[in-house]
């Protein structure tokens, strides 16, 4: 049997940090995968298996994030380690949106925070416990109605934040995730297209059959303002998307972060849908306005949401059921699969969208 030290030779430096906190997290009610146990012996030891084909051979792709199971109910959660000296407002803003009555509002798409843990022997580190979410873009979207549902939730979610005087300041593509409600199988957190045990592709329904809920994550550079401050300004902080026009114009000048949020979300929609799917051209004019170089010329989120509602009203059920084809999904086989699903939805009276007009 391999020694513990030999097993841990497979762990990266940041994984060792999680390994060293395995017992602490277990005492708090959160169980890490076997890979991070102090007693871990790789499952491929003394076998002909290759490590990357084994569940415990897959590294977490994120430095500060790891998945776990909650002991009391088996729910899968995400653990995020944050340095509160660098991100002093993340917990405060996250808890604000989880508080009553905001936490019960359907328009609230801020990721829930289940728990906050103080890391022992370190005054600067805290661990946030949140639901385990997955990439918004995987699997691909199938119909216009599925795209409409997603855009509706994103617009109402950022509008909700802005109505409560919070600027996200980093609402780019990677900080928009979804739950796993469309998945039949639990997926592996690091290889999300595979089942949790890594033995087969994770089976899933379509978004039309089991609509997911979309969430904004990562409030590390977000800010909450007093309601009386109608034109807050902040010195630029680059988030994950480096293309903000006003920052390029003058990085030494403070800017109102709310129009910047509009640009971030517009660019995320451009990259996610308009650049990669056919059939979503109806979004072009609205997104173009969100991406205007002059922040003063961009619509605010109230206007964005209202304009989208008008667009939504103009789409027939036939259009909502029509196909949106990703660049990788334009074969005859994919087209026939779409039509088979489309006919099934009509026969079974499955609605083309699951969000109501507001």
LUMTIDO-167525 format. One record per residue (C-alpha): residue in one letter; z, y, x. Coordinates in nm, 3 decimals, padded with zeros to 5 digits. Each point is the difference from the previous one (the first is absolute). Last residue first. Example, Ala and Ser with C-alpha at 12.3 -4.5 7.8 and 13.67 -1.06 7.14 Angstrom:
<"S" <00.714 -00.106 01.367>>
<"A" <00.066 -00.344 -00.137>>
# end
This chain:
<"X" <-01.557 04.123 -04.309>>
<"X" <-00.266 -00.267 -00.049>>
<"X" <00.152 -00.345 00.017>>
<"X" <-00.007 -00.222 00.306>>
<"X" <-00.092 -00.367 -00.035>>
<"X" <-00.376 00.013 00.030>>
<"X" <-00.286 -00.231 -00.107>>
<"X" <00.214 -00.156 -00.278>>
<"X" <00.001 -00.383 -00.018>>
<"X" <-00.157 -00.082 -00.336>>
<"X" <-00.030 -00.372 00.081>>
<"X" <-00.374 00.001 -00.065>>
<"X" <-00.047 00.333 00.179>>
<"X" <00.210 -00.111 00.298>>
<"X" <-00.190 -00.329 00.028>>
<"X" <-00.334 00.180 -00.007>>
<"X" <00.109 00.224 00.285>>
<"X" <00.140 -00.289 00.204>>
<"X" <-00.331 -00.186 -00.014>>
<"X" <-00.186 00.323 00.072>>
<"X" <00.209 00.066 00.312>>
<"X" <-00.053 -00.352 00.132>>
<"X" <-00.376 00.034 -00.050>>
<"X" <00.000 00.323 00.203>>
<"X" <00.206 -00.156 00.280>>
<"X" <-00.241 -00.296 00.023>>
<"X" <-00.300 00.236 00.001>>
<"X" <00.145 00.172 00.307>>
<"X" <00.137 00.353 00.015>>
<"X" <00.363 -00.058 00.089>>
<"X" <00.056 00.120 00.359>>
<"X" <-00.098 00.363 -00.073>>
<"X" <00.226 -00.011 -00.305>>
<"X" <-00.163 -00.024 -00.343>>
<"X" <00.152 00.177 -00.297>>
<"X" <-00.104 -00.195 -00.306>>
<"X" <-00.007 00.122 -00.356>>
<"X" <00.296 -00.056 -00.233>>
<"X" <00.091 00.369 00.000>>
<"X" <-00.365 00.090 -00.059>>
<"X" <-00.020 -00.231 -00.304>>
<"X" <00.333 00.139 -00.124>>
<"X" <-00.158 00.345 00.012>>
<"X" <00.100 00.256 00.261>>
<"X" <00.015 00.363 -00.115>>
<"X" <00.370 -00.013 -00.081>>
<"X" <00.072 -00.099 00.361>>
<"X" <-00.182 00.306 00.133>>
<"X" <00.207 00.223 -00.228>>
<"X" <00.319 -00.173 00.116>>
<"X" <-00.111 00.051 00.359>>
<"X" <-00.032 00.371 -00.058>>
<"X" <00.356 00.013 -00.133>>
<"X" <00.138 -00.196 00.297>>
<"X" <-00.176 00.219 00.254>>
<"X" <00.110 00.317 -00.180>>
<"X" <00.365 -00.106 00.004>>
<"X" <-00.045 -00.116 00.358>>
<"X" <-00.110 00.344 00.118>>
<"X" <-00.371 00.071 00.031>>
<"X" <-00.124 00.088 00.347>>
<"X" <-00.140 00.346 00.071>>
<"X" <00.322 00.136 00.152>>
<"X" <00.001 -00.289 00.249>>
<"X" <-00.334 00.120 00.144>>
<"X" <-00.182 -00.302 00.141>>
<"X" <-00.064 -00.145 -00.346>>
<"X" <00.093 -00.368 -00.016>>
<"X" <00.156 00.001 -00.348>>
<"X" <-00.316 00.171 -00.125>>
<"X" <-00.214 -00.277 00.146>>
<"X" <00.230 -00.258 -00.163>>
<"X" <-00.061 00.152 -00.341>>
<"X" <-00.376 00.018 00.051>>
<"X" <-00.030 -00.358 00.131>>
<"X" <00.216 -00.192 -00.248>>
<"X" <-00.290 -00.082 -00.235>>
<"X" <-00.168 -00.167 00.299>>
<"X" <00.221 -00.306 -00.042>>
<"X" <-00.272 -00.261 -00.060>>
<"X" <-00.061 -00.100 00.362>>
<"X" <00.297 -00.056 00.225>>
<"X" <00.074 00.070 00.366>>
<"X" <-00.016 00.374 00.075>>
<"X" <00.088 00.110 -00.353>>
<"X" <00.285 -00.247 -00.043>>
<"X" <00.255 -00.032 00.280>>
<"X" <-00.120 00.271 00.238>>
<"X" <-00.067 00.263 -00.266>>
<"X" <00.315 -00.096 -00.189>>
<"X" <00.210 00.038 00.316>>
<"X" <-00.176 00.330 00.073>>
<"X" <00.090 00.134 -00.343>>
<"X" <00.358 -00.115 00.048>>
<"X" <00.033 00.178 00.334>>
<"X" <-00.173 00.315 -00.130>>
<"X" <00.234 00.025 -00.299>>
<"X" <00.299 -00.052 00.231>>
<"X" <-00.128 00.290 00.212>>
<"X" <-00.008 00.216 -00.314>>
<"X" <00.375 -00.078 -00.037>>
<"X" <00.093 00.050 00.366>>
<"X" <-00.027 00.384 -00.004>>
<"X" <-00.092 00.084 00.356>>
<"X" <00.177 00.132 00.311>>
<"X" <-00.228 00.122 00.281>>
<"X" <-00.003 -00.145 00.352>>
<"X" <-00.247 -00.277 -00.091>>
<"X" <-00.264 00.252 -00.105>>
<"X" <-00.340 -00.113 -00.124>>
<"X" <00.049 -00.369 00.085>>
<"X" <00.320 -00.001 -00.200>>
<"X" <-00.178 00.167 -00.290>>
<"X" <-00.274 -00.265 -00.001>>
<"X" <00.229 -00.308 -00.017>>
<"X" <-00.187 -00.272 00.194>>
<"X" <00.283 -00.173 00.185>>
<"X" <00.090 -00.251 -00.272>>
<"X" <00.317 -00.189 00.100>>
<"X" <00.217 00.309 -00.022>>
<"X" <-00.040 00.311 00.210>>
<"X" <00.288 00.243 -00.038>>
<"X" <-00.105 00.355 -00.072>>
<"X" <00.266 00.275 -00.013>>
<"X" <00.126 00.027 -00.354>>
<"X" <-00.055 00.248 -00.281>>
<"X" <00.147 00.012 -00.349>>
<"X" <-00.185 00.208 -00.259>>
<"X" <00.180 -00.020 -00.334>>
<"X" <00.350 -00.028 00.145>>
<"X" <00.206 00.037 -00.319>>
<"X" <-00.011 -00.375 -00.063>>
<"X" <00.177 -00.059 00.331>>
<"X" <-00.201 -00.216 00.233>>
<"X" <-00.003 -00.369 00.089>>
<"X" <-00.170 -00.104 00.323>>
<"X" <-00.188 -00.309 00.117>>
<"X" <-00.025 -00.087 00.371>>
<"X" <00.155 -00.348 -00.020>>
<"X" <-00.082 -00.053 -00.367>>
<"X" <-00.184 -00.325 00.067>>
<"X" <-00.134 -00.167 -00.314>>
<"X" <-00.206 00.096 -00.303>>
<"X" <-00.035 -00.278 -00.253>>
<"X" <-00.262 -00.176 -00.213>>
<"X" <00.082 -00.235 -00.286>>
<"X" <-00.221 -00.303 -00.033>>
<"X" <-00.205 -00.096 -00.306>>
<"X" <-00.001 -00.373 -00.075>>
<"X" <-00.324 -00.100 -00.177>>
<"X" <-00.195 00.317 00.077>>
<"X" <00.141 00.009 00.353>>
<"X" <-00.152 -00.342 00.055>>
<"X" <00.209 -00.313 00.038>>
<"X" <00.125 -00.127 00.333>>
<"X" <00.018 -00.305 00.222>>
<"X" <00.129 00.042 00.354>>
<"X" <-00.240 -00.177 00.235>>
<"X" <00.147 -00.326 00.119>>
<"X" <00.266 -00.153 00.228>>
<"X" <00.156 00.320 00.140>>
<"X" <00.338 -00.084 -00.159>>
<"X" <00.003 00.339 -00.174>>
<"X" <-00.356 -00.043 -00.122>>
<"X" <-00.276 00.173 00.195>>
<"X" <-00.188 00.326 -00.068>>
<"X" <00.312 00.195 00.098>>
<"X" <00.019 -00.126 00.355>>
<"X" <00.315 00.182 00.117>>
<"X" <00.199 -00.016 -00.324>>
<"X" <-00.130 -00.348 -00.094>>
<"X" <-00.091 00.001 -00.366>>
<"X" <00.195 -00.134 -00.297>>
<"X" <-00.250 -00.185 -00.214>>
<"X" <-00.123 00.102 -00.346>>
<"X" <-00.063 00.356 00.112>>
<"X" <-00.091 00.280 -00.243>>
<"X" <00.361 00.126 -00.015>>
<"X" <00.022 00.041 00.377>>
<"X" <00.097 00.367 00.012>>
<"X" <-00.225 00.272 00.133>>
<"X" <-00.018 00.226 00.306>>
<"X" <-00.089 00.362 00.081>>
<"X" <00.128 00.116 00.337>>
<"X" <-00.294 -00.151 00.189>>
<"X" <-00.253 00.214 -00.188>>
<"X" <00.166 00.336 00.059>>
<"X" <00.292 00.156 -00.183>>
<"X" <00.149 00.151 00.318>>
<"X" <00.148 00.337 -00.100>>
<"X" <00.186 -00.141 -00.303>>
<"X" <00.077 00.341 -00.147>>
<"X" <00.293 -00.007 -00.242>>
<"X" <00.052 00.273 -00.258>>
<"X" <00.072 -00.228 -00.296>>
<"X" <-00.334 00.080 -00.161>>
<"X" <-00.153 -00.071 00.342>>
<"X" <00.140 -00.352 00.005>>
<"X" <-00.120 -00.068 -00.353>>
<"X" <-00.348 00.136 00.080>>
<"X" <-00.007 -00.236 00.298>>
<"X" <00.080 -00.293 -00.230>>
<"X" <-00.227 00.111 -00.286>>
<"X" <-00.295 00.024 00.237>>
<"X" <00.070 -00.332 00.169>>
<"X" <00.060 -00.180 -00.330>>
<"X" <-00.320 00.133 -00.155>>
<"X" <-00.198 -00.081 00.314>>
<"X" <00.114 -00.364 -00.013>>
<"X" <-00.066 -00.047 -00.371>>
<"X" <-00.342 00.167 00.033>>
<"X" <-00.089 -00.232 00.290>>
<"X" <00.087 -00.302 -00.212>>
<"X" <-00.202 00.141 -00.289>>
<"X" <-00.303 00.045 00.225>>
<"X" <00.010 -00.374 00.065>>
<"X" <00.061 -00.254 00.278>>
<"X" <00.227 00.163 00.258>>
<"X" <00.031 -00.188 00.328>>
<"X" <00.305 -00.207 00.088>>
<"X" <00.138 00.171 00.199>>
<"X" <-00.054 00.377 -00.022>>
<"X" <00.349 00.101 -00.109>>
<"X" <00.167 -00.174 00.292>>
<"X" <00.318 -00.187 -00.086>>
<"X" <00.355 00.060 -00.121>>
<"X" <00.336 -00.164 00.068>>
<"X" <00.254 00.192 -00.205>>
<"X" <00.230 00.234 00.193>>
<"X" <00.306 -00.029 00.225>>
<"X" <00.047 00.298 00.232>>
<"X" <00.163 -00.066 00.337>>
<"X" <00.187 00.279 00.177>>
<"X" <00.005 00.100 00.366>>
<"X" <00.155 00.314 00.151>>
<"X" <00.368 -00.094 00.020>>
<"X" <-00.066 -00.326 00.183>>
<"X" <00.272 -00.261 00.052>>
<"X" <-00.075 -00.174 -00.328>>
<"X" <-00.314 00.103 -00.191>>
<"X" <00.103 00.170 -00.324>>
<"X" <-00.177 -00.163 -00.294>>
<"X" <-00.170 00.178 -00.289>>
<"X" <-00.080 -00.202 -00.313>>
<"X" <-00.255 -00.044 -00.275>>
<"X" <-00.226 00.293 00.081>>
<"X" <-00.285 00.022 -00.250>>
<"X" <-00.346 00.109 00.126>>
<"X" <-00.104 00.327 -00.159>>
<"X" <-00.240 -00.052 -00.291>>
<"X" <00.196 00.195 -00.263>>
<"X" <-00.228 00.056 -00.300>>
<"X" <00.177 -00.278 -00.194>>
<"X" <00.333 00.191 00.032>>
<"X" <00.297 -00.235 00.041>>
<"X" <00.090 00.107 00.354>>
<"X" <-00.019 00.366 -00.097>>
<"X" <00.285 -00.033 -00.256>>
<"X" <00.195 -00.116 00.193>>
<"X" <-00.028 -00.015 00.377>>
<"X" <-00.275 -00.193 00.180>>
<"X" <-00.205 00.315 00.066>>
<"X" <00.301 00.172 00.153>>
<"X" <00.088 -00.311 00.201>>
<"X" <-00.336 00.011 00.177>>
<"X" <00.031 00.373 00.060>>
<"X" <00.349 -00.031 00.152>>
<"X" <-00.089 -00.309 00.203>>
<"X" <-00.308 00.159 00.154>>
<"X" <00.158 00.342 00.062>>
<"X" <00.143 -00.037 00.351>>
<"X" <-00.309 -00.153 00.160>>
<"X" <00.042 00.045 00.376>>
<"X" <00.383 -00.014 00.013>>
<"X" <-00.014 -00.246 -00.290>>
<"X" <-00.179 -00.257 00.214>>
<"X" <-00.146 -00.244 -00.249>>
<"X" <-00.009 -00.380 -00.024>>
<"X" <-00.202 -00.124 -00.296>>
<"X" <00.078 -00.330 -00.169>>
<"X" <-00.243 -00.132 -00.261>>
<"X" <00.115 -00.227 -00.277>>
<"X" <-00.077 -00.340 -00.146>>
<"X" <00.221 -00.091 -00.293>>
<"X" <00.203 -00.319 00.043>>
<"X" <00.259 00.109 -00.258>>
<"X" <00.333 00.052 00.178>>
<"X" <-00.130 -00.069 00.351>>
<"X" <-00.264 00.273 00.017>>
<"X" <-00.288 -00.134 00.202>>
<"X" <-00.133 00.185 00.303>>
<"X" <-00.304 00.192 00.125>>
<"X" <-00.009 00.214 00.311>>
<"X" <-00.088 00.359 00.079>>
<"X" <00.068 00.225 00.300>>
<"X" <-00.261 -00.129 00.246>>
<"X" <-00.248 -00.133 -00.249>>
<"X" <-00.240 -00.295 00.034>>
<"X" <00.276 -00.261 -00.046>>
<"X" <-00.091 -00.287 00.226>>
<"X" <-00.151 -00.324 -00.125>>
<"X" <00.114 -00.323 00.165>>
<"X" <00.269 -00.066 -00.262>>
<"X" <-00.260 -00.078 -00.264>>
<"X" <-00.196 -00.227 00.231>>
<"X" <-00.373 00.029 00.071>>
<"X" <00.058 00.274 00.257>>
<"X" <00.228 -00.236 00.196>>
<"X" <-00.261 -00.273 00.044>>
<"X" <00.111 -00.345 -00.112>>
<"X" <-00.024 -00.304 00.227>>
<"X" <00.374 -00.058 -00.025>>
<"X" <00.296 00.011 00.240>>
<"X" <00.099 00.350 -00.124>>
<"X" <-00.234 00.122 -00.275>>
<"X" <00.289 00.087 -00.231>>
<"X" <00.139 00.245 00.254>>
<"X" <00.378 -00.051 00.045>>
<"X" <00.198 00.288 -00.145>>
<"X" <00.378 -00.003 00.051>>
<"X" <00.039 00.379 00.026>>
<"X" <-00.208 00.017 -00.321>>
<"X" <-00.295 00.239 00.011>>
<"X" <-00.279 -00.257 -00.028>>
<"X" <00.192 -00.171 -00.283>>
<"X" <-00.081 00.286 -00.236>>
<"X" <00.268 00.262 -00.060>>
<"X" <00.272 -00.046 -00.262>>
<"X" <00.153 00.305 -00.165>>
<"X" <00.346 -00.002 -00.160>>
<"X" <00.192 00.243 00.220>>
<"X" <00.144 -00.289 00.202>>
<"X" <-00.356 -00.123 00.054>>
<"X" <-00.097 00.344 00.124>>
<"X" <00.279 00.001 00.259>>
<"X" <-00.088 -00.355 00.105>>
<"X" <-00.366 00.082 00.056>>
<"X" <00.068 00.329 00.183>>
<"X" <-00.082 -00.133 00.350>>
<"X" <-00.309 -00.170 -00.138>>
<"X" <-00.112 00.334 -00.145>>
<"X" <00.029 00.165 00.341>>
<"X" <-00.173 -00.302 00.156>>
<"X" <-00.295 00.071 -00.227>>
<"X" <-00.032 00.344 00.159>>
<"X" <-00.028 -00.151 00.348>>
<"X" <-00.254 -00.261 -00.105>>
<"X" <00.115 -00.352 -00.077>>
<"X" <-00.166 -00.306 00.154>>
<"X" <00.247 -00.008 00.290>>
<"X" <00.262 -00.039 -00.272>>
<"X" <-00.084 -00.366 -00.035>>
<"X" <00.041 -00.059 00.373>>
<"X" <00.340 00.170 -00.008>>
<"X" <00.107 -00.217 -00.294>>
<"X" <-00.093 -00.315 00.188>>
<"X" <-00.288 -00.214 -00.114>>
<"X" <00.085 -00.347 -00.128>>
# end
